[in-house]
Amino acid sequence: MPEQYDEEDVSDVAGAESWILNHGLQMSLGFGDPKGHTPRVRFDYRWHNNSHVEDGVSMQLHFPIN
């Protein structure tokens, strides 16, 4: 956790829920060795409670050129 949040109480569940609703949530799942020389793939899911921010799933492919 960044030092700027050292003074905050992270055990406050209501506060955490409010923060997520205000800032959104992104989860990522990756397959492949990030330090290897083989292709790898990552799936991202983004959710936000505000209607002006798009929710969605994206996929990234990485092909090393080495």
N, C-alpha and C positions, 0 to 999 in steps of 0.2 A: 504494500500500500504506500502511495506517495507520502512524504513527510508532512505535506500541507494538511493531511487529514488525521494527524496524530491525536489531536485534541477532540475529535468527533467520536461519538458513541456509535459504533457500527452494529451494536446489538439491538438497536431500536428498529424493530421490524416495520412499524408504521412509517418511520422515516425512510427506510429503504424502499418500501413500496411507493411512496410519494416521489422519491428520487427517480426510480425507474419509469414511472408514469410521465414525469417531466422531461427526462433525458432520452428515453428509449432503451432498447436492448439489442445487442448483436451477439450472435453465437456463431462460432466457426468450427468446422471439423475438417481436418486435413489428412491426406493419405500420401505416403511417400517420405523418403528421407530428405530433409531440407538441406543437408550437407552432401548429399550424394550426387551422382552424375546421371540419374534417371529421371524421367518425367514424374511430376507429382500433381495432385489435384486438391483443391480446397473448396468446400461448400460453405457459404455464409447465409445466415438468416437474419434479417433486420426487421424489427418491429418497433413501432412508435405509436403512442396514443393520439398524437395530433393528426388531424386530417390533412394538413399541408405537407406531411412527410410521407413518402412512399414506403410501404412495407414490401418485403420481397425476399426471394431466394436468388443467390447468384453463385456462379461456379467459375473458378479461376484455374487455368491450366498453366503449368510452368514447364517449359522445355529447355534444359540447359544447353548452351551453345558450345560448351568446352569440348 
